[in-house]
Amino acid sequence: MTGSKLAVLGDATNLTFELSAAAGRDGRPDVVTTAGVESQLRQRYLFTPPEELMVKGRLGAEVIFGVKGRARAAG
């Protein structure tokens, strides 16, 4: 397990870099996030439909969402 912490940090850094590169491009909002964040904040923010983003060093794609703005309060 030597270097496992470094590998986790490297994976997070790669994902962050790819999200940063995707934000504001190809019609996306200036802020994009992962499915995990979207699932926690979907009641508070409006998101674009999901799309897949290939991330260097990973098998498969990461599901991402663009953040369109705050959701309006009910009532």
Summary of the structure (lengths in Angstrom):
residues: 75
radius of gyration: 14.3
end to end distance: 52.3
largest distance: 53.7
contacts: 164
relative contact order: 0.21
helix: 35%
strand: 27%
